Amino acid sequence: MYERILKRICEKIHYRQYVMTQHARKEMIDDALSIYDVEHGILTGRILER
């Protein structure tokens, strides 16, 4: 259902055309995640619901 949107997000990751917000960085630290963990989750994941 959201394949087109996820494809666009993945393209932005591949070309490093995104900005990580301060809020996202804080959440990553709180959850002990690296930027690579977040990128991998997006690149290999799927959108389940809006």
PDB file of N, CA, C and O in Angstrom:
ATOM      1  N   MET A   1       0.817  -1.190   0.000  1.00  0.00           N
ATOM      2  CA  MET A   1       0.000   0.000   0.000  1.00  0.00           C
ATOM      3  C   MET A   1       0.865   1.261   0.000  1.00  0.00           C
ATOM      4  O   MET A   1       0.553   2.232  -0.689  1.00  0.00           O
ATOM      5  N   TYR A   2       1.944   1.243   0.768  1.00  0.00           N
ATOM      6  CA  TYR A   2       2.808   2.417   0.879  1.00  0.00           C
ATOM      7  C   TYR A   2       4.147   2.200   0.182  1.00  0.00           C
ATOM      8  O   TYR A   2       5.142   2.830   0.542  1.00  0.00           O
ATOM      9  N   GLU A   3       4.182   1.321  -0.804  1.00  0.00           N
ATOM     10  CA  GLU A   3       5.435   0.983  -1.474  1.00  0.00           C
ATOM     11  C   GLU A   3       6.100   2.207  -2.095  1.00  0.00           C
ATOM     12  O   GLU A   3       7.318   2.359  -2.010  1.00  0.00           O
ATOM     13  N   ARG A   4       5.320   3.068  -2.710  1.00  0.00           N
ATOM     14  CA  ARG A   4       5.874   4.252  -3.371  1.00  0.00           C
ATOM     15  C   ARG A   4       6.536   5.180  -2.351  1.00  0.00           C
ATOM     16  O   ARG A   4       7.612   5.724  -2.598  1.00  0.00           O
ATOM     17  N   ILE A   5       5.886   5.352  -1.218  1.00  0.00           N
ATOM     18  CA  ILE A   5       6.432   6.220  -0.169  1.00  0.00           C
ATOM     19  C   ILE A   5       7.712   5.615   0.411  1.00  0.00           C
ATOM     20  O   ILE A   5       8.708   6.320   0.578  1.00  0.00           O
ATOM     21  N   LEU A   6       7.693   4.329   0.715  1.00  0.00           N
ATOM     22  CA  LEU A   6       8.871   3.673   1.275  1.00  0.00           C
ATOM     23  C   LEU A   6      10.021   3.706   0.284  1.00  0.00           C
ATOM     24  O   LEU A   6      11.168   3.899   0.686  1.00  0.00           O
ATOM     25  N   LYS A   7       9.745   3.525  -0.995  1.00  0.00           N
ATOM     26  CA  LYS A   7      10.791   3.595  -2.012  1.00  0.00           C
ATOM     27  C   LYS A   7      11.439   4.971  -2.012  1.00  0.00           C
ATOM     28  O   LYS A   7      12.660   5.082  -2.118  1.00  0.00           O
ATOM     29  N   ARG A   8      10.645   6.004  -1.897  1.00  0.00           N
ATOM     30  CA  ARG A   8      11.171   7.373  -1.877  1.00  0.00           C
ATOM     31  C   ARG A   8      12.028   7.610  -0.630  1.00  0.00           C
ATOM     32  O   ARG A   8      13.085   8.236  -0.714  1.00  0.00           O
ATOM     33  N   ILE A   9      11.582   7.119   0.506  1.00  0.00           N
ATOM     34  CA  ILE A   9      12.356   7.254   1.744  1.00  0.00           C
ATOM     35  C   ILE A   9      13.685   6.519   1.610  1.00  0.00           C
ATOM     36  O   ILE A   9      14.725   7.044   2.005  1.00  0.00           O
ATOM     37  N   CYS A  10      13.659   5.320   1.062  1.00  0.00           N
ATOM     38  CA  CYS A  10      14.886   4.537   0.883  1.00  0.00           C
ATOM     39  C   CYS A  10      15.863   5.242  -0.051  1.00  0.00           C
ATOM     40  O   CYS A  10      17.072   5.220   0.182  1.00  0.00           O
ATOM     41  N   GLU A  11      15.349   5.862  -1.101  1.00  0.00           N
ATOM     42  CA  GLU A  11      16.214   6.617  -2.010  1.00  0.00           C
ATOM     43  C   GLU A  11      16.901   7.762  -1.269  1.00  0.00           C
ATOM     44  O   GLU A  11      18.085   8.022  -1.484  1.00  0.00           O
ATOM     45  N   LYS A  12      16.162   8.441  -0.402  1.00  0.00           N
ATOM     46  CA  LYS A  12      16.744   9.534   0.380  1.00  0.00           C
ATOM     47  C   LYS A  12      17.859   9.013   1.284  1.00  0.00           C
ATOM     48  O   LYS A  12      18.877   9.684   1.456  1.00  0.00           O
ATOM     49  N   ILE A  13      17.682   7.846   1.854  1.00  0.00           N
ATOM     50  CA  ILE A  13      18.725   7.250   2.691  1.00  0.00           C
ATOM     51  C   ILE A  13      19.951   6.912   1.857  1.00  0.00           C
ATOM     52  O   ILE A  13      21.074   7.223   2.251  1.00  0.00           O
ATOM     53  N   HIS A  14      19.747   6.282   0.712  1.00  0.00           N
ATOM     54  CA  HIS A  14      20.869   5.903  -0.157  1.00  0.00           C
ATOM     55  C   HIS A  14      21.703   7.113  -0.567  1.00  0.00           C
ATOM     56  O   HIS A  14      22.929   7.022  -0.635  1.00  0.00           O
ATOM     57  N   TYR A  15      21.063   8.224  -0.835  1.00  0.00           N
ATOM     58  CA  TYR A  15      21.761   9.429  -1.278  1.00  0.00           C
ATOM     59  C   TYR A  15      22.080  10.397  -0.139  1.00  0.00           C
ATOM     60  O   TYR A  15      22.552  11.509  -0.379  1.00  0.00           O
ATOM     61  N   ARG A  16      21.819   9.969   1.111  1.00  0.00           N
ATOM     62  CA  ARG A  16      22.079  10.793   2.297  1.00  0.00           C
ATOM     63  C   ARG A  16      21.394  12.158   2.197  1.00  0.00           C
ATOM     64  O   ARG A  16      21.983  13.191   2.517  1.00  0.00           O
ATOM     65  N   GLN A  17      20.152  12.138   1.750  1.00  0.00           N
ATOM     66  CA  GLN A  17      19.374  13.365   1.581  1.00  0.00           C
ATOM     67  C   GLN A  17      18.286  13.453   2.652  1.00  0.00           C
ATOM     68  O   GLN A  17      17.103  13.596   2.339  1.00  0.00           O
ATOM     69  N   TYR A  18      18.694  13.367   3.897  1.00  0.00           N
ATOM     70  CA  TYR A  18      17.737  13.487   4.987  1.00  0.00           C
ATOM     71  C   TYR A  18      18.408  14.192   6.160  1.00  0.00           C
ATOM     72  O   TYR A  18      19.633  14.298   6.220  1.00  0.00           O
ATOM     73  N   VAL A  19      17.602  14.665   7.074  1.00  0.00           N
ATOM     74  CA  VAL A  19      18.097  15.338   8.272  1.00  0.00           C
ATOM     75  C   VAL A  19      17.570  14.577   9.480  1.00  0.00           C
ATOM     76  O   VAL A  19      16.377  14.290   9.580  1.00  0.00           O
ATOM     77  N   MET A  20      18.470  14.257  10.386  1.00  0.00           N
ATOM     78  CA  MET A  20      18.081  13.596  11.625  1.00  0.00           C
ATOM     79  C   MET A  20      17.809  14.689  12.657  1.00  0.00           C
ATOM     80  O   MET A  20      18.703  15.470  12.984  1.00  0.00           O
ATOM     81  N   THR A  21      16.606  14.748  13.158  1.00  0.00           N
ATOM     82  CA  THR A  21      16.235  15.792  14.112  1.00  0.00           C
ATOM     83  C   THR A  21      16.843  15.511  15.491  1.00  0.00           C
ATOM     84  O   THR A  21      17.251  14.389  15.791  1.00  0.00           O
ATOM     85  N   GLN A  22      16.890  16.542  16.306  1.00  0.00           N
ATOM     86  CA  GLN A  22      17.382  16.396  17.680  1.00  0.00           C
ATOM     87  C   GLN A  22      16.510  15.408  18.451  1.00  0.00           C
ATOM     88  O   GLN A  22      17.012  14.608  19.241  1.00  0.00           O
ATOM     89  N   HIS A  23      15.214  15.469  18.216  1.00  0.00           N
ATOM     90  CA  HIS A  23      14.300  14.546  18.895  1.00  0.00           C
ATOM     91  C   HIS A  23      14.626  13.102  18.505  1.00  0.00           C
ATOM     92  O   HIS A  23      14.677  12.219  19.361  1.00  0.00           O
ATOM     93  N   ALA A  24      14.844  12.872  17.214  1.00  0.00           N
ATOM     94  CA  ALA A  24      15.183  11.515  16.758  1.00  0.00           C
ATOM     95  C   ALA A  24      16.498  11.050  17.364  1.00  0.00           C
ATOM     96  O   ALA A  24      16.622   9.893  17.766  1.00  0.00           O
ATOM     97  N   ARG A  25      17.484  11.944  17.432  1.00  0.00           N
ATOM     98  CA  ARG A  25      18.780  11.589  18.039  1.00  0.00           C
ATOM     99  C   ARG A  25      18.609  11.209  19.512  1.00  0.00           C
ATOM    100  O   ARG A  25      19.223  10.253  19.987  1.00  0.00           O
ATOM    101  N   LYS A  26      17.779  11.957  20.223  1.00  0.00           N
ATOM    102  CA  LYS A  26      17.533  11.636  21.635  1.00  0.00           C
ATOM    103  C   LYS A  26      16.879  10.265  21.769  1.00  0.00           C
ATOM    104  O   LYS A  26      17.259   9.472  22.631  1.00  0.00           O
ATOM    105  N   GLU A  27      15.901   9.990  20.922  1.00  0.00           N
ATOM    106  CA  GLU A  27      15.227   8.686  20.968  1.00  0.00           C
ATOM    107  C   GLU A  27      16.198   7.559  20.632  1.00  0.00           C
ATOM    108  O   GLU A  27      16.131   6.484  21.229  1.00  0.00           O
ATOM    109  N   MET A  28      17.102   7.799  19.678  1.00  0.00           N
ATOM    110  CA  MET A  28      18.106   6.791  19.334  1.00  0.00           C
ATOM    111  C   MET A  28      19.007   6.502  20.528  1.00  0.00           C
ATOM    112  O   MET A  28      19.301   5.345  20.829  1.00  0.00           O
ATOM    113  N   ILE A  29      19.440   7.553  21.202  1.00  0.00           N
ATOM    114  CA  ILE A  29      20.293   7.376  22.381  1.00  0.00           C
ATOM    115  C   ILE A  29      19.536   6.622  23.468  1.00  0.00           C
ATOM    116  O   ILE A  29      20.078   5.698  24.075  1.00  0.00           O
ATOM    117  N   ASP A  30      18.295   7.008  23.715  1.00  0.00           N
ATOM    118  CA  ASP A  30      17.486   6.348  24.741  1.00  0.00           C
ATOM    119  C   ASP A  30      17.301   4.859  24.450  1.00  0.00           C
ATOM    120  O   ASP A  30      17.220   4.046  25.371  1.00  0.00           O
ATOM    121  N   ASP A  31      17.234   4.507  23.161  1.00  0.00           N
ATOM    122  CA  ASP A  31      17.022   3.109  22.772  1.00  0.00           C
ATOM    123  C   ASP A  31      18.316   2.396  22.384  1.00  0.00           C
ATOM    124  O   ASP A  31      18.283   1.259  21.914  1.00  0.00           O
ATOM    125  N   ALA A  32      19.459   3.065  22.581  1.00  0.00           N
ATOM    126  CA  ALA A  32      20.777   2.493  22.262  1.00  0.00           C
ATOM    127  C   ALA A  32      20.867   2.061  20.800  1.00  0.00           C
ATOM    128  O   ALA A  32      21.352   0.972  20.492  1.00  0.00           O
ATOM    129  N   LEU A  33      20.397   2.925  19.908  1.00  0.00           N
ATOM    130  CA  LEU A  33      20.449   2.645  18.475  1.00  0.00           C
ATOM    131  C   LEU A  33      21.435   3.590  17.799  1.00  0.00           C
ATOM    132  O   LEU A  33      21.605   4.734  18.221  1.00  0.00           O
ATOM    133  N   SER A  34      22.077   3.100  16.752  1.00  0.00           N
ATOM    134  CA  SER A  34      22.947   3.950  15.944  1.00  0.00           C
ATOM    135  C   SER A  34      22.177   4.389  14.696  1.00  0.00           C
ATOM    136  O   SER A  34      21.098   3.873  14.404  1.00  0.00           O
ATOM    137  N   ILE A  35      22.738   5.331  13.981  1.00  0.00           N
ATOM    138  CA  ILE A  35      22.111   5.760  12.730  1.00  0.00           C
ATOM    139  C   ILE A  35      22.034   4.589  11.751  1.00  0.00           C
ATOM    140  O   ILE A  35      21.099   4.497  10.956  1.00  0.00           O
ATOM    141  N   TYR A  36      23.020   3.698  11.812  1.00  0.00           N
ATOM    142  CA  TYR A  36      23.017   2.528  10.933  1.00  0.00           C
ATOM    143  C   TYR A  36      21.866   1.587  11.276  1.00  0.00           C
ATOM    144  O   TYR A  36      21.277   0.974  10.385  1.00  0.00           O
ATOM    145  N   ASP A  37      21.547   1.471  12.556  1.00  0.00           N
ATOM    146  CA  ASP A  37      20.404   0.648  12.962  1.00  0.00           C
ATOM    147  C   ASP A  37      19.104   1.218  12.388  1.00  0.00           C
ATOM    148  O   ASP A  37      18.266   0.479  11.871  1.00  0.00           O
ATOM    149  N   VAL A  38      18.952   2.521  12.485  1.00  0.00           N
ATOM    150  CA  VAL A  38      17.741   3.175  11.985  1.00  0.00           C
ATOM    151  C   VAL A  38      17.657   3.026  10.469  1.00  0.00           C
ATOM    152  O   VAL A  38      16.607   2.669   9.934  1.00  0.00           O
ATOM    153  N   GLU A  39      18.765   3.300   9.775  1.00  0.00           N
ATOM    154  CA  GLU A  39      18.770   3.166   8.314  1.00  0.00           C
ATOM    155  C   GLU A  39      18.456   1.735   7.903  1.00  0.00           C
ATOM    156  O   GLU A  39      17.660   1.510   6.992  1.00  0.00           O
ATOM    157  N   HIS A  40      19.073   0.777   8.564  1.00  0.00           N
ATOM    158  CA  HIS A  40      18.837  -0.635   8.220  1.00  0.00           C
ATOM    159  C   HIS A  40      17.375  -1.015   8.442  1.00  0.00           C
ATOM    160  O   HIS A  40      16.781  -1.731   7.635  1.00  0.00           O
ATOM    161  N   GLY A  41      16.806  -0.534   9.530  1.00  0.00           N
ATOM    162  CA  GLY A  41      15.393  -0.825   9.799  1.00  0.00           C
ATOM    163  C   GLY A  41      14.488  -0.285   8.715  1.00  0.00           C
ATOM    164  O   GLY A  41      13.530  -0.945   8.312  1.00  0.00           O
ATOM    165  N   ILE A  42      14.785   0.905   8.245  1.00  0.00           N
ATOM    166  CA  ILE A  42      13.970   1.503   7.182  1.00  0.00           C
ATOM    167  C   ILE A  42      14.199   0.784   5.858  1.00  0.00           C
ATOM    168  O   ILE A  42      13.245   0.473   5.144  1.00  0.00           O
ATOM    169  N   LEU A  43      15.464   0.518   5.528  1.00  0.00           N
ATOM    170  CA  LEU A  43      15.782  -0.097   4.244  1.00  0.00           C
ATOM    171  C   LEU A  43      15.278  -1.534   4.121  1.00  0.00           C
ATOM    172  O   LEU A  43      15.008  -2.006   3.017  1.00  0.00           O
ATOM    173  N   THR A  44      15.154  -2.221   5.241  1.00  0.00           N
ATOM    174  CA  THR A  44      14.718  -3.621   5.186  1.00  0.00           C
ATOM    175  C   THR A  44      13.294  -3.834   5.697  1.00  0.00           C
ATOM    176  O   THR A  44      12.764  -4.945   5.661  1.00  0.00           O
ATOM    177  N   GLY A  45      12.687  -2.741   6.173  1.00  0.00           N
ATOM    178  CA  GLY A  45      11.363  -2.866   6.773  1.00  0.00           C
ATOM    179  C   GLY A  45      10.246  -2.567   5.797  1.00  0.00           C
ATOM    180  O   GLY A  45      10.455  -2.461   4.588  1.00  0.00           O
ATOM    181  N   ARG A  46       9.060  -2.435   6.351  1.00  0.00           N
ATOM    182  CA  ARG A  46       7.897  -2.068   5.548  1.00  0.00           C
ATOM    183  C   ARG A  46       6.956  -1.245   6.419  1.00  0.00           C
ATOM    184  O   ARG A  46       7.014  -1.307   7.647  1.00  0.00           O
ATOM    185  N   ILE A  47       6.106  -0.489   5.779  1.00  0.00           N
ATOM    186  CA  ILE A  47       5.129   0.340   6.486  1.00  0.00           C
ATOM    187  C   ILE A  47       3.878  -0.501   6.701  1.00  0.00           C
ATOM    188  O   ILE A  47       3.277  -0.983   5.741  1.00  0.00           O
ATOM    189  N   LEU A  48       3.489  -0.674   7.946  1.00  0.00           N
ATOM    190  CA  LEU A  48       2.347  -1.523   8.264  1.00  0.00           C
ATOM    191  C   LEU A  48       1.050  -0.730   8.389  1.00  0.00           C
ATOM    192  O   LEU A  48      -0.021  -1.217   8.027  1.00  0.00           O
ATOM    193  N   GLU A  49       1.154   0.484   8.899  1.00  0.00           N
ATOM    194  CA  GLU A  49      -0.057   1.288   9.070  1.00  0.00           C
ATOM    195  C   GLU A  49       0.306   2.747   9.059  1.00  0.00           C
ATOM    196  O   GLU A  49       1.464   3.114   9.258  1.00  0.00           O
ATOM    197  N   ARG A  50      -0.667   3.563   8.831  1.00  0.00           N
ATOM    198  CA  ARG A  50      -0.445   4.994   8.779  1.00  0.00           C
ATOM    199  C   ARG A  50      -0.434   5.600  10.153  1.00  0.00           C
ATOM    200  O   ARG A  50      -0.257   6.810  10.293  1.00  0.00           O
TER     201      ARG A  50
END
